[in-house]
Amino acid sequence: MKINLGKGKLVMLFAFGILIFTLWSNVDAYAQNRTAAVNGTTSSQHISKIKITLPTRGQQVPIGKDLTISGTSMDNATSNCQVYVIVNNVKPYQNATAAGTGGAADYSKWNFALTSKYTTIKQGDNRITARFECVDNPASKGFSSVNVTGVKQ
């Protein structure tokens, strides 16, 4: 049995196939986004576990001087979490200080005083990294880094 389709019918059939494929793809994408929204997340939403807010990426900071490093994390007063800071990979990581409104265990806001007792900012490129970690939930570990430029003052 031979089916004879004219060029016009073949083009229409092809266009109809593309239309069906497009609709099917959009339904699948909608279903994935809807499932994520029901679970409290969306594909465009990125939840940061920790963030360095000061100094900012690319900021020029004086070399050899004390520097306050601060940031935020997803911690609260009741979770058993901690924030640590490392500068230019000078180990070990150093303990940050909780500054959240929930008291000494609330690292939702945190600070770290960089002094020569630990290390200092050197001239040129410097990397500051903060680590967020919860004792009760190892999967909650997160990192944030900023590169700053040390300059003579």
Backbone as JSON Lines, residues from 0, in Angstrom:
{"i":0,"aa":"M","n":[0.84,-1.17,0.0],"ca":[0.0,0.0,0.0],"c":[0.89,1.24,0.0]}
{"i":1,"aa":"K","n":[0.67,2.11,-0.9],"ca":[1.47,3.3,-1.07],"c":[0.62,4.51,-0.7]}
{"i":2,"aa":"I","n":[1.16,5.34,0.17],"ca":[0.45,6.56,0.55],"c":[1.08,7.71,-0.21]}
{"i":3,"aa":"N","n":[0.27,8.49,-0.87],"ca":[0.74,9.58,-1.68],"c":[0.33,10.89,-1.0]}
{"i":4,"aa":"L","n":[1.29,11.56,-0.43],"ca":[1.02,12.86,0.17],"c":[1.65,13.93,-0.7]}
{"i":5,"aa":"G","n":[0.92,14.96,-0.96],"ca":[1.47,16.08,-1.72],"c":[2.42,16.88,-0.84]}
{"i":6,"aa":"K","n":[3.19,17.75,-1.48],"ca":[4.14,18.56,-0.74],"c":[3.45,19.4,0.33]}
{"i":7,"aa":"G","n":[2.31,19.96,0.02],"ca":[1.58,20.79,0.97],"c":[1.14,20.01,2.18]}
{"i":8,"aa":"K","n":[0.62,18.78,1.97],"ca":[0.19,17.95,3.1],"c":[1.38,17.51,3.93]}
{"i":9,"aa":"L","n":[2.5,17.22,3.28],"ca":[3.69,16.81,3.99],"c":[4.22,17.95,4.87]}
{"i":10,"aa":"V","n":[4.22,19.17,4.35],"ca":[4.64,20.33,5.12],"c":[3.71,20.53,6.31]}
{"i":11,"aa":"M","n":[2.42,20.4,6.09],"ca":[1.45,20.56,7.18],"c":[1.65,19.48,8.25]}
{"i":12,"aa":"L","n":[1.9,18.26,7.85],"ca":[2.14,17.17,8.78],"c":[3.4,17.43,9.6]}
{"i":13,"aa":"F","n":[4.44,17.9,8.93],"ca":[5.7,18.23,9.61],"c":[5.47,19.36,10.61]}
{"i":14,"aa":"A","n":[4.78,20.42,10.22],"ca":[4.5,21.56,11.11],"c":[3.66,21.1,12.3]}
{"i":15,"aa":"F","n":[2.69,20.24,12.05],"ca":[1.86,19.72,13.13],"c":[2.72,18.92,14.12]}
{"i":16,"aa":"G","n":[3.66,18.14,13.63],"ca":[4.57,17.38,14.49],"c":[5.42,18.29,15.36]}
{"i":17,"aa":"I","n":[5.93,19.37,14.79],"ca":[6.71,20.34,15.56],"c":[5.85,20.98,16.63]}
{"i":18,"aa":"L","n":[4.62,21.33,16.29],"ca":[3.69,21.92,17.25],"c":[3.44,20.97,18.42]}
{"i":19,"aa":"I","n":[3.17,19.71,18.13],"ca":[2.92,18.72,19.19],"c":[4.15,18.56,20.06]}
{"i":20,"aa":"F","n":[5.34,18.48,19.45],"ca":[6.57,18.34,20.2],"c":[6.79,19.54,21.13]}
{"i":21,"aa":"T","n":[6.56,20.76,20.62],"ca":[6.72,21.98,21.41],"c":[5.77,21.99,22.6]}
{"i":22,"aa":"L","n":[4.51,21.64,22.35],"ca":[3.54,21.59,23.45],"c":[3.95,20.56,24.49]}
{"i":23,"aa":"W","n":[4.37,19.39,24.05],"ca":[4.77,18.33,24.96],"c":[5.98,18.78,25.8]}
{"i":24,"aa":"S","n":[6.95,19.45,25.19],"ca":[8.14,19.93,25.91],"c":[7.74,20.96,26.95]}
{"i":25,"aa":"N","n":[6.84,21.87,26.61],"ca":[6.42,22.89,27.56],"c":[5.63,22.3,28.72]}
{"i":26,"aa":"V","n":[4.82,21.29,28.46],"ca":[4.07,20.63,29.53],"c":[5.04,19.97,30.5]}
{"i":27,"aa":"D","n":[6.08,19.32,29.98],"ca":[7.08,18.68,30.83],"c":[7.82,19.72,31.67]}
{"i":28,"aa":"A","n":[8.22,20.84,31.06],"ca":[8.91,21.9,31.8],"c":[7.99,22.5,32.86]}
{"i":29,"aa":"Y","n":[6.72,22.72,32.5],"ca":[5.75,23.25,33.46],"c":[5.6,22.3,34.64]}
{"i":30,"aa":"A","n":[5.52,21.01,34.38],"ca":[5.35,20.02,35.45],"c":[6.56,20.02,36.38]}
{"i":31,"aa":"Q","n":[7.77,20.15,35.83],"ca":[8.97,20.19,36.67],"c":[8.97,21.44,37.53]}
{"i":32,"aa":"N","n":[8.65,22.6,36.94],"ca":[8.61,23.84,37.71],"c":[7.51,23.81,38.76]}
{"i":33,"aa":"R","n":[6.37,23.23,38.43],"ca":[5.26,23.14,39.38],"c":[5.65,22.25,40.56]}
{"i":34,"aa":"T","n":[6.3,21.11,40.28],"ca":[6.75,20.22,41.35],"c":[7.74,20.94,42.25]}
{"i":35,"aa":"A","n":[8.68,21.68,41.67],"ca":[9.67,22.41,42.45],"c":[8.98,23.48,43.3]}
{"i":36,"aa":"A","n":[7.99,24.17,42.73],"ca":[7.29,25.21,43.48],"c":[6.53,24.62,44.66]}
{"i":37,"aa":"V","n":[5.93,23.46,44.48],"ca":[5.22,22.8,45.57],"c":[6.19,22.4,46.68]}
{"i":38,"aa":"N","n":[7.4,22.02,46.3],"ca":[8.42,21.63,47.28],"c":[9.14,22.83,47.89]}
{"i":39,"aa":"G","n":[8.77,24.03,47.5],"ca":[9.34,25.23,48.1],"c":[10.56,25.78,47.37]}
{"i":40,"aa":"T","n":[10.88,25.28,46.2],"ca":[12.0,25.8,45.44],"c":[11.55,26.05,44.02]}
{"i":41,"aa":"T","n":[12.32,26.86,43.31],"ca":[12.1,27.02,41.88],"c":[13.44,26.87,41.2]}
{"i":42,"aa":"S","n":[13.42,26.55,39.92],"ca":[14.66,26.31,39.21],"c":[15.51,27.58,39.1]}
{"i":43,"aa":"S","n":[14.9,28.76,39.17],"ca":[15.66,29.99,39.09],"c":[16.11,30.48,40.45]}
{"i":44,"aa":"Q","n":[15.7,29.83,41.51],"ca":[16.04,30.26,42.86],"c":[17.29,29.53,43.33]}
{"i":45,"aa":"H","n":[18.25,30.3,43.85],"ca":[19.47,29.71,44.38],"c":[19.56,30.09,45.84]}
{"i":46,"aa":"I","n":[19.57,29.11,46.7],"ca":[19.64,29.38,48.12],"c":[21.09,29.27,48.55]}
{"i":47,"aa":"S","n":[21.65,30.37,49.0],"ca":[23.04,30.41,49.42],"c":[23.13,30.03,50.9]}
{"i":48,"aa":"K","n":[24.0,29.09,51.21],"ca":[24.18,28.67,52.6],"c":[25.02,29.67,53.37]}
{"i":49,"aa":"I","n":[25.94,30.32,52.67],"ca":[26.81,31.32,53.29],"c":[27.23,32.33,52.24]}
{"i":50,"aa":"K","n":[27.45,33.57,52.69],"ca":[27.87,34.62,51.77],"c":[28.76,35.6,52.51]}
{"i":51,"aa":"I","n":[29.88,35.94,51.9],"ca":[30.73,37.01,52.41],"c":[30.16,38.32,51.87]}
{"i":52,"aa":"T","n":[29.81,39.24,52.77],"ca":[29.25,40.52,52.32],"c":[30.29,41.64,52.33]}
{"i":53,"aa":"L","n":[31.28,41.54,53.22],"ca":[32.38,42.51,53.27],"c":[33.68,41.78,53.55]}
{"i":54,"aa":"P","n":[34.73,42.04,52.87],"ca":[34.82,42.97,51.74],"c":[34.11,42.4,50.51]}
{"i":55,"aa":"T","n":[33.89,43.24,49.55],"ca":[33.2,42.8,48.34],"c":[34.2,42.29,47.31]}
{"i":56,"aa":"R","n":[33.7,41.5,46.39],"ca":[34.54,40.93,45.34],"c":[35.26,42.04,44.57]}
{"i":57,"aa":"G","n":[36.59,41.91,44.46],"ca":[37.38,42.88,43.7],"c":[37.75,44.13,44.47]}
{"i":58,"aa":"Q","n":[37.31,44.26,45.71],"ca":[37.58,45.46,46.5],"c":[39.07,45.6,46.76]}
{"i":59,"aa":"Q","n":[39.55,46.84,46.79],"ca":[40.93,47.11,47.17],"c":[40.97,47.29,48.68]}
{"i":60,"aa":"V","n":[41.86,46.55,49.34],"ca":[42.0,46.63,50.8],"c":[43.46,46.88,51.14]}
{"i":61,"aa":"P","n":[43.71,47.6,52.24],"ca":[45.1,47.91,52.59],"c":[45.88,46.66,53.03]}
{"i":62,"aa":"I","n":[47.15,46.59,52.61],"ca":[47.98,45.45,53.0],"c":[48.48,45.64,54.43]}
{"i":63,"aa":"G","n":[48.68,44.53,55.13],"ca":[49.28,44.55,56.45],"c":[48.42,45.18,57.54]}
{"i":64,"aa":"K","n":[47.18,45.49,57.27],"ca":[46.28,46.11,58.26],"c":[45.22,45.12,58.7]}
{"i":65,"aa":"D","n":[44.64,45.38,59.87],"ca":[43.51,44.56,60.32],"c":[42.34,44.79,59.36]}
{"i":66,"aa":"L","n":[41.54,43.75,59.19],"ca":[40.41,43.82,58.27],"c":[39.25,43.06,58.86]}
{"i":67,"aa":"T","n":[38.08,43.68,58.88],"ca":[36.87,42.98,59.34],"c":[36.21,42.33,58.14]}
{"i":68,"aa":"I","n":[36.0,41.01,58.26],"ca":[35.31,40.23,57.24],"c":[33.95,39.89,57.83]}
{"i":69,"aa":"S","n":[32.89,40.09,57.08],"ca":[31.56,39.79,57.61],"c":[30.71,39.16,56.53]}
{"i":70,"aa":"G","n":[29.6,38.55,57.0],"ca":[28.72,37.89,56.05],"c":[27.45,37.39,56.68]}
{"i":71,"aa":"T","n":[26.75,36.58,55.91],"ca":[25.48,36.0,56.35],"c":[25.51,34.5,56.06]}
{"i":72,"aa":"S","n":[24.64,33.77,56.76],"ca":[24.49,32.34,56.48],"c":[23.05,31.95,56.76]}
{"i":73,"aa":"M","n":[22.72,30.7,56.42],"ca":[21.37,30.2,56.63],"c":[21.16,29.7,58.06]}
{"i":74,"aa":"D","n":[22.07,30.0,58.96],"ca":[22.0,29.55,60.35],"c":[20.92,30.32,61.12]}
{"i":75,"aa":"N","n":[20.57,29.78,62.29],"ca":[19.71,30.47,63.24],"c":[20.17,30.09,64.65]}
{"i":76,"aa":"A","n":[19.52,30.63,65.66],"ca":[19.96,30.43,67.05],"c":[19.8,29.0,67.52]}
{"i":77,"aa":"T","n":[18.93,28.21,66.91],"ca":[18.68,26.86,67.41],"c":[19.44,25.77,66.65]}
{"i":78,"aa":"S","n":[20.02,26.09,65.51],"ca":[20.78,25.07,64.79],"c":[22.2,25.01,65.35]}
{"i":79,"aa":"N","n":[22.84,23.88,65.17],"ca":[24.17,23.66,65.72],"c":[25.2,23.83,64.6]}
{"i":80,"aa":"C","n":[25.4,25.1,64.18],"ca":[26.26,25.38,63.03],"c":[27.36,26.35,63.42]}
{"i":81,"aa":"Q","n":[28.35,26.48,62.52],"ca":[29.51,27.32,62.77],"c":[30.0,27.89,61.45]}
{"i":82,"aa":"V","n":[30.66,29.04,61.52],"ca":[31.29,29.65,60.35],"c":[32.78,29.75,60.61]}
{"i":83,"aa":"Y","n":[33.57,29.4,59.59],"ca":[35.02,29.46,59.66],"c":[35.52,30.27,58.48]}
{"i":84,"aa":"V","n":[36.7,30.9,58.65],"ca":[37.27,31.74,57.6],"c":[38.72,31.31,57.36]}
{"i":85,"aa":"I","n":[39.12,31.35,56.1],"ca":[40.52,31.1,55.74],"c":[40.92,32.17,54.73]}
{"i":86,"aa":"V","n":[42.14,32.68,54.85],"ca":[42.63,33.72,53.94],"c":[43.88,33.19,53.26]}
{"i":87,"aa":"N","n":[43.89,33.28,51.95],"ca":[45.02,32.84,51.14],"c":[45.48,31.42,51.46]}
{"i":88,"aa":"N","n":[44.54,30.58,51.84],"ca":[44.8,29.17,52.14],"c":[45.79,28.97,53.3]}
{"i":89,"aa":"V","n":[45.88,29.97,54.19],"ca":[46.72,29.83,55.39],"c":[45.91,29.05,56.41]}
{"i":90,"aa":"K","n":[46.31,27.79,56.62],"ca":[45.57,26.89,57.5],"c":[46.04,27.06,58.93]}
{"i":91,"aa":"P","n":[45.21,26.73,59.89],"ca":[43.87,26.16,59.76],"c":[42.8,27.25,59.57]}
{"i":92,"aa":"Y","n":[41.58,26.79,59.25],"ca":[40.44,27.71,59.23],"c":[40.31,28.35,60.61]}
{"i":93,"aa":"Q","n":[39.86,29.59,60.63],"ca":[39.69,30.34,61.87],"c":[38.21,30.48,62.19]}
{"i":94,"aa":"N","n":[37.87,30.48,63.47],"ca":[36.47,30.63,63.9],"c":[36.0,32.06,63.7]}
{"i":95,"aa":"A","n":[34.84,32.2,63.09],"ca":[34.19,33.51,63.0],"c":[33.36,33.71,64.26]}
{"i":96,"aa":"T","n":[32.87,34.91,64.45],"ca":[32.05,35.24,65.61],"c":[30.61,35.44,65.18]}
{"i":97,"aa":"A","n":[29.69,34.8,65.89],"ca":[28.26,34.96,65.59],"c":[27.83,36.39,65.89]}
{"i":98,"aa":"A","n":[27.01,36.95,65.01],"ca":[26.52,38.32,65.19],"c":[25.02,38.42,64.91]}
{"i":99,"aa":"G","n":[24.34,37.28,64.83],"ca":[22.9,37.28,64.59],"c":[22.14,37.75,65.82]}
{"i":100,"aa":"T","n":[20.88,38.09,65.63],"ca":[20.06,38.6,66.73],"c":[19.73,37.53,67.76]}
{"i":101,"aa":"G","n":[19.96,36.25,67.42],"ca":[19.65,35.14,68.33],"c":[20.72,34.85,69.36]}
{"i":102,"aa":"G","n":[21.8,35.63,69.37],"ca":[22.82,35.44,70.38],"c":[24.08,34.76,69.88]}
{"i":103,"aa":"A","n":[24.85,34.23,70.83],"ca":[26.19,33.71,70.56],"c":[26.22,32.48,69.66]}
{"i":104,"aa":"A","n":[25.1,31.84,69.43],"ca":[25.07,30.67,68.57],"c":[24.38,30.96,67.23]}
{"i":105,"aa":"D","n":[24.04,32.2,66.97],"ca":[23.31,32.57,65.76],"c":[24.28,33.15,64.73]}
{"i":106,"aa":"Y","n":[24.67,32.32,63.78],"ca":[25.59,32.73,62.72],"c":[24.86,33.2,61.47]}
{"i":107,"aa":"S","n":[23.58,33.59,61.6],"ca":[22.87,34.13,60.44],"c":[23.6,35.39,59.96]}
{"i":108,"aa":"K","n":[24.24,36.08,60.87],"ca":[25.19,37.16,60.56],"c":[26.45,36.82,61.35]}
{"i":109,"aa":"W","n":[27.59,37.07,60.76],"ca":[28.84,36.72,61.41],"c":[29.94,37.7,61.03]}
{"i":110,"aa":"N","n":[31.0,37.71,61.85],"ca":[32.16,38.59,61.62],"c":[33.43,37.82,61.9]}
{"i":111,"aa":"F","n":[34.5,38.27,61.29],"ca":[35.82,37.72,61.57],"c":[36.81,38.88,61.5]}
{"i":112,"aa":"A","n":[37.61,39.04,62.56],"ca":[38.63,40.08,62.59],"c":[39.95,39.49,62.11]}
{"i":113,"aa":"L","n":[40.36,39.88,60.92],"ca":[41.63,39.43,60.36],"c":[42.73,40.31,60.94]}
{"i":114,"aa":"T","n":[43.63,39.7,61.7],"ca":[44.75,40.43,62.31],"c":[46.05,39.7,61.97]}
{"i":115,"aa":"S","n":[47.16,40.36,62.23],"ca":[48.46,39.76,61.95],"c":[48.73,38.54,62.82]}
{"i":116,"aa":"K","n":[47.95,38.35,63.87],"ca":[48.09,37.16,64.7],"c":[47.83,35.89,63.88]}
{"i":117,"aa":"Y","n":[46.96,36.0,62.88],"ca":[46.66,34.88,61.98],"c":[47.43,35.06,60.66]}
{"i":118,"aa":"T","n":[47.09,36.05,59.9],"ca":[47.77,36.41,58.65],"c":[47.31,37.8,58.26]}
{"i":119,"aa":"T","n":[47.91,38.35,57.23],"ca":[47.49,39.67,56.74],"c":[47.25,39.6,55.24]}
{"i":120,"aa":"I","n":[46.62,40.64,54.75],"ca":[46.42,40.79,53.31],"c":[47.76,41.18,52.71]}
{"i":121,"aa":"K","n":[48.13,40.49,51.63],"ca":[49.39,40.79,50.94],"c":[49.1,41.65,49.71]}
{"i":122,"aa":"Q","n":[50.14,42.26,49.17],"ca":[49.95,43.09,47.98],"c":[49.53,42.21,46.8]}
{"i":123,"aa":"G","n":[48.56,42.69,46.05],"ca":[48.06,41.96,44.89],"c":[46.85,41.12,45.22]}
{"i":124,"aa":"D","n":[46.73,39.95,44.58],"ca":[45.54,39.1,44.71],"c":[45.52,38.36,46.04]}
{"i":125,"aa":"N","n":[44.35,38.34,46.68],"ca":[44.1,37.63,47.93],"c":[42.75,36.96,47.84]}
{"i":126,"aa":"R","n":[42.65,35.76,48.4],"ca":[41.39,35.02,48.38],"c":[40.93,34.79,49.82]}
{"i":127,"aa":"I","n":[39.68,35.19,50.08],"ca":[39.06,34.99,51.39],"c":[37.93,33.99,51.2]}
{"i":128,"aa":"T","n":[37.92,32.93,52.01],"ca":[36.89,31.9,51.91],"c":[36.24,31.7,53.27]}
{"i":129,"aa":"A","n":[34.91,31.63,53.28],"ca":[34.15,31.33,54.49],"c":[33.51,29.97,54.31]}
{"i":130,"aa":"R","n":[33.49,29.17,55.37],"ca":[32.89,27.83,55.33],"c":[31.78,27.77,56.37]}
{"i":131,"aa":"F","n":[30.63,27.27,55.94],"ca":[29.48,27.07,56.83],"c":[29.3,25.58,57.01]}
{"i":132,"aa":"E","n":[29.15,25.15,58.27],"ca":[29.05,23.72,58.56],"c":[28.2,23.49,59.8]}
{"i":133,"aa":"C","n":[27.32,22.49,59.72],"ca":[26.47,22.13,60.85],"c":[26.85,20.74,61.35]}
{"i":134,"aa":"V","n":[27.06,20.62,62.64],"ca":[27.45,19.35,63.24],"c":[26.38,18.29,63.01]}
{"i":135,"aa":"D","n":[25.11,18.67,63.15],"ca":[24.0,17.73,63.02],"c":[23.67,17.36,61.58]}
{"i":136,"aa":"N","n":[24.18,18.13,60.61],"ca":[23.81,17.92,59.22],"c":[25.01,18.2,58.3]}
{"i":137,"aa":"P","n":[25.89,17.21,58.1],"ca":[27.07,17.42,57.26],"c":[26.74,17.85,55.83]}
{"i":138,"aa":"A","n":[25.56,17.52,55.34],"ca":[25.17,17.91,53.98],"c":[24.93,19.41,53.86]}
{"i":139,"aa":"S","n":[24.86,20.11,54.97],"ca":[24.58,21.54,54.94],"c":[25.83,22.38,54.68]}
{"i":140,"aa":"K","n":[26.98,21.74,54.53],"ca":[28.23,22.47,54.33],"c":[28.15,23.35,53.09]}
{"i":141,"aa":"G","n":[28.66,24.57,53.22],"ca":[28.69,25.5,52.1],"c":[29.91,26.4,52.18]}
{"i":142,"aa":"F","n":[30.28,26.97,51.05],"ca":[31.45,27.84,50.98],"c":[31.11,29.11,50.22]}
{"i":143,"aa":"S","n":[31.81,30.18,50.55],"ca":[31.72,31.43,49.81],"c":[33.11,32.03,49.76]}
{"i":144,"aa":"S","n":[33.51,32.53,48.61],"ca":[34.83,33.12,48.47],"c":[34.75,34.46,47.75]}
{"i":145,"aa":"V","n":[35.65,35.34,48.1],"ca":[35.82,36.6,47.37],"c":[37.31,36.81,47.15]}
{"i":146,"aa":"N","n":[37.62,37.38,46.02],"ca":[38.99,37.8,45.74],"c":[39.07,39.3,45.94]}
{"i":147,"aa":"V","n":[40.07,39.73,46.68],"ca":[40.29,41.16,46.91],"c":[41.72,41.5,46.49]}
{"i":148,"aa":"T","n":[41.97,42.78,46.3],"ca":[43.3,43.23,45.9],"c":[43.93,44.01,47.04]}
{"i":149,"aa":"G","n":[45.09,43.54,47.51],"ca":[45.82,44.24,48.54],"c":[46.61,45.38,47.94]}
{"i":150,"aa":"V","n":[46.47,46.58,48.52],"ca":[47.16,47.77,48.02],"c":[47.88,48.48,49.16]}
{"i":151,"aa":"K","n":[49.0,49.14,48.83],"ca":[49.73,49.96,49.81],"c":[48.91,51.21,50.1]}
{"i":152,"aa":"Q","n":[48.96,51.65,51.35],"ca":[48.24,52.88,51.72],"c":[49.19,53.97,52.08]}
